[in-house]
């Protein structure tokens, strides 16, 4: 049996080489923890991650995002957290070892961790000191250096936002460790030193902006603990996204950091409010959440701010170019795949959708077929900007998960990920409804059961659509409809009573789900942190469901009150898209009489509000897409959302209440037959 060198002897040359190359080094070991920690000696103690007794929990490791550290030792077992691992590795500086201590047998690990170790063993840039594999990393030839976009380039681009033309927002993208937050801070400092300016910083939380302010203060050479700084007539301050949206204080520059964690509708409103905006976001980086966000943001900018500019910061700050750890992690967690389905659909023959083969895809198939897994995850990343390495793990590990894949010419062009819910014993069901229990998973079933106060919702077996993704060139051609038809068919064969979905309601998505036969059962009271939209839960019954009918009636009954209270800030087109799919009853005679009186001028909007609401619910369900729609938002804003006359007049550039009432009266008179 081969005698392995001591870990100290094994680590030392790896550290020297990593420091010489200004890179980091991944190492896999399987010795006990004390031996591994002793391998670093006493001068360079590592940070221990995934061990709550002696080191950081996975939650604590994730919170270190944006900070800097040296060597780390990571416990690899059934609790391994891929997203937190990626976050903490991004904090490691050049010359550091990232040691993965394999702390459990292979058959005790979930499939996602087994895959991780398999991929690492196949990557010759990873060092191994295990009883089953001993290997030094293969040194690759130096990569030909292309021009890197540096931090100085980014600083100059941010400054130009202020000194150049108005309405030309900058989108600054970068992978982790490129110093984009630092660039924002240094650019802001430069601008403040040149002349008095008012600068606002917004990001998901003050902690996310800490790096920006650290570099700003270092550049200004000031010692200040806060995030509200006055300097020689200039001012910079942090304002939370909600407060900025509501107060909209004047500013010469708005800096948005970590934008991928801010809802797009909020960023859209900021771009309208401020003429000089710089937005920084991590591309795919280590969380895997930014890539599709960036695609959506660029699409929005094309429409709303066509003169926008972009800069991708490529030169790393904590390590040199071509870092082997970055390369390995991007491959390992499928963060660098190109968008699948890049073919042009105009090359396809008519009726190609019917040639698409849709079939279940098992977790075993994904585990065995790396190319298939890559296609699927790349598709999900492109379609959903909240897709992280933990989602990759769930695809391989979740026993309740089902995947339906759409293939065209051996290419994966569409997929639907489904979670099996319900089927819970009656005792637990009643405890959940009573607010005494919460059970892991079953998100849709639990939410609706508690909302209705009905234990049978959680007892019935349901499927929930988690993700539905269609590759860009194949959208708007009935692919999603075919996918859902297949899901419904399999659900019926499995004796499932219904298929549910929960999504951020938009004017595009909501009509799609109505069209597929889904019925609304619950509307969230607060905007979702990720989508910036109100969560809408809908259900398509596969079998006759009395509680679904009850939920729909309750939804219809609650909606008018919710829109006048908790949902007043809902966008008018989204409100209309929800109402358009609801069943309506014929208008009563007294309502029609009051509407006639309103049109004749005998009664005002406020006095006839209830009748106008009833008429508008009736009308929205019948209005055509190509109908004149410049006045309808005025009706929705005042009659359904209850916005004050002053807000309505300001928003729609009306002369006053009389002008607004006249517009409403004329619209209703024109559309009386509907």
Rosetta blueprint (number, residue, H / E / L):
1 X L
2 X L
3 X L
4 X L
5 X L
6 X L
7 X H
8 X H
9 X H
10 X H
11 X H
12 X H
13 X H
14 X H
15 X H
16 X H
17 X H
18 X H
19 X H
20 X H
21 X H
22 X L
23 X L
24 X L
25 X E
26 X E
27 X E
28 X E
29 X E
30 X L
31 X L
32 X L
33 X H
34 X H
35 X H
36 X H
37 X H
38 X H
39 X L
40 X L
41 X L
42 X L
43 X L
44 X L
45 X L
46 X L
47 X E
48 X E
49 X E
50 X L
51 X L
52 X L
53 X L
54 X L
55 X L
56 X E
57 X L
58 X H
59 X H
60 X H
61 X H
62 X H
63 X L
64 X L
65 X L
66 X L
67 X L
68 X L
69 X E
70 X L
71 X L
72 X E
73 X E
74 X E
75 X E
76 X E
77 X L
78 X L
79 X L
80 X L
81 X L
82 X H
83 X H
84 X H
85 X H
86 X H
87 X H
88 X H
89 X H
90 X L
91 X L
92 X E
93 X L
94 X L
95 X L
96 X L
97 X E
98 X E
99 X E
100 X E
101 X E
102 X E
103 X L
104 X L
105 X L
106 X H
107 X H
108 X H
109 X L
110 X L
111 X H
112 X H
113 X H
114 X H
115 X H
116 X H
117 X H
118 X H
119 X H
120 X H
121 X H
122 X L
123 X L
124 X L
125 X L
126 X L
127 X E
128 X E
129 X E
130 X L
131 X L
132 X L
133 X L
134 X E
135 X E
136 X L
137 X L
138 X L
139 X L
140 X L
141 X L
142 X L
143 X L
144 X L
145 X L
146 X L
147 X L
148 X L
149 X L
150 X L
151 X H
152 X H
153 X H
154 X H
155 X H
156 X H
157 X H
158 X H
159 X H
160 X H
161 X H
162 X H
163 X H
164 X L
165 X L
166 X L
167 X L
168 X L
169 X L
170 X E
171 X E
172 X E
173 X E
174 X E
175 X L
176 X L
177 X L
178 X L
179 X L
180 X H
181 X H
182 X H
183 X H
184 X H
185 X H
186 X H
187 X H
188 X H
189 X H
190 X H
191 X H
192 X H
193 X H
194 X H
195 X L
196 X L
197 X L
198 X E
199 X E
200 X E
201 X E
202 X E
203 X L
204 X L
205 X L
206 X H
207 X H
208 X H
209 X H
210 X H
211 X H
212 X H
213 X H
214 X H
215 X H
216 X H
217 X H
218 X H
219 X H
220 X H
221 X L
222 X L
223 X L
224 X L
225 X L
226 X L
227 X L
228 X E
229 X E
230 X E
231 X E
232 X L
233 X L
234 X E
235 X E
236 X E
237 X E
238 X E
239 X L
240 X L
241 X H
242 X H
243 X H
244 X H
245 X H
246 X H
247 X H
248 X L
249 X L
250 X L
251 X L
252 X L
253 X E
254 X E
255 X E
256 X E
257 X L
258 X L
259 X H
260 X H
261 X H
262 X L
263 X L
264 X H
265 X H
266 X H
267 X H
268 X H
269 X H
270 X H
271 X H
272 X H
273 X H
274 X L
275 X L
276 X L
277 X E
278 X E
279 X E
280 X E
281 X E
282 X E
283 X L
284 X L
285 X L
286 X L
287 X L
288 X L
289 X L
290 X H
291 X H
292 X H
293 X H
294 X H
295 X H
296 X H
297 X H
298 X H
299 X H
300 X H
301 X H
302 X H
303 X H
304 X H
305 X L
306 X L
307 X L
308 X L
309 X E
310 X E
311 X E
312 X E
313 X E
314 X L
315 X L
316 X L
317 X L
318 X L
319 X L
320 X L
321 X L
322 X L
323 X L
324 X H
325 X H
326 X H
327 X H
328 X H
329 X H
330 X H
331 X H
332 X H
333 X L
334 X L
335 X L
336 X L
337 X L
338 X L
339 X L
340 X L
341 X L
342 X L
343 X L
344 X L
345 X H
346 X H
347 X H
348 X L
349 X L
350 X L
351 X L
352 X H
353 X H
354 X H
355 X H
356 X L
357 X E
358 X E
359 X E
360 X E
361 X L
362 X L
363 X H
364 X H
365 X H
366 X H
367 X H
368 X H
369 X L
370 X H
371 X H
372 X H
373 X H
374 X H
375 X H
376 X H
377 X H
378 X H
379 X H
380 X H
381 X H
382 X H
383 X H
384 X L
385 X L
386 X L
387 X L
388 X L
389 X H
390 X H
391 X H
392 X H
393 X H
394 X H
395 X H
396 X H
397 X H
398 X L
399 X L
400 X L
401 X E
402 X E
403 X E
404 X E
405 X E
406 X E
407 X E
408 X E
409 X L
410 X L
411 X E
412 X E
413 X E
414 X E
415 X E
416 X E
417 X E
418 X E
419 X E
420 X E
421 X E
422 X E
423 X L
424 X L
425 X L
426 X H
427 X H
428 X H
429 X H
430 X H
431 X H
432 X H
433 X H
434 X L
435 X L
436 X L
437 X L
438 X L
439 X L
440 X L
441 X L
442 X L
443 X H
444 X H
445 X H
446 X H
447 X H
448 X H
449 X H
450 X H
451 X H
452 X H
453 X L
454 X L
455 X L
456 X H
457 X H
458 X H
459 X H
460 X L
461 X E
462 X E
463 X E
464 X E
465 X E
466 X E
467 X E
468 X E
469 X E
470 X E
471 X L
472 X H
473 X H
474 X H
475 X L
476 X L
477 X L
478 X L
479 X H
480 X H
481 X H
482 X H
483 X H
484 X H
485 X H
486 X H
487 X H
488 X H
489 X H
490 X H
491 X H
492 X H
493 X H
494 X L
495 X L
496 X L
497 X L
498 X E
499 X E
500 X E
501 X E
502 X E
503 X E
504 X E
505 X L
506 X L
507 X L
508 X L
509 X H
510 X H
511 X H
512 X H
513 X H
514 X H
515 X H
516 X L
517 X L
518 X L
519 X E
520 X E
521 X E
522 X E
523 X E
524 X E
525 X E
526 X E
527 X E
528 X L
529 X L
530 X L
531 X L
532 X L
533 X L
534 X E
535 X E
536 X E
537 X E
538 X E
539 X E
540 X E
541 X E
542 X L
543 X L
544 X L
545 X L
546 X H
547 X H
548 X H
549 X H
550 X H
551 X H
552 X H
553 X H
554 X H
555 X H
556 X H
557 X H
558 X H
559 X H
560 X H
561 X H
562 X H
563 X H
564 X H
565 X L
566 X L
567 X L
568 X L
569 X L
570 X L
571 X L
572 X H
573 X H
574 X H
575 X H
576 X H
577 X H
578 X H
579 X H
580 X H
581 X L
582 X L
583 X L
584 X L
585 X L
586 X L
587 X L
588 X L
589 X H
590 X H
591 X H
592 X H
593 X H
594 X H
595 X H
596 X H
597 X H
598 X H
599 X H
600 X H
601 X L
602 X L
603 X L
604 X L
605 X L
606 X L
607 X L
608 X L
609 X H
610 X H
611 X H
612 X H
613 X H
614 X H
615 X H
616 X H
617 X H
618 X H
619 X H
620 X H
621 X L
622 X L
623 X L
624 X L
625 X L
626 X L
627 X L
628 X L
629 X L
630 X L
631 X L
632 X H
633 X H
634 X H
635 X H
636 X H
637 X H
638 X H
639 X H
640 X H
641 X L
642 X L
643 X L
644 X L
645 X H
646 X H
647 X H
648 X H
649 X H
650 X H
651 X H
652 X L
653 X L
654 X L
655 X L
656 X L
657 X H
658 X H
659 X H
660 X H
661 X H
662 X H
663 X H
664 X H
665 X H
666 X H
667 X H
668 X H
669 X H
670 X H
671 X L
672 X L
673 X L
674 X L
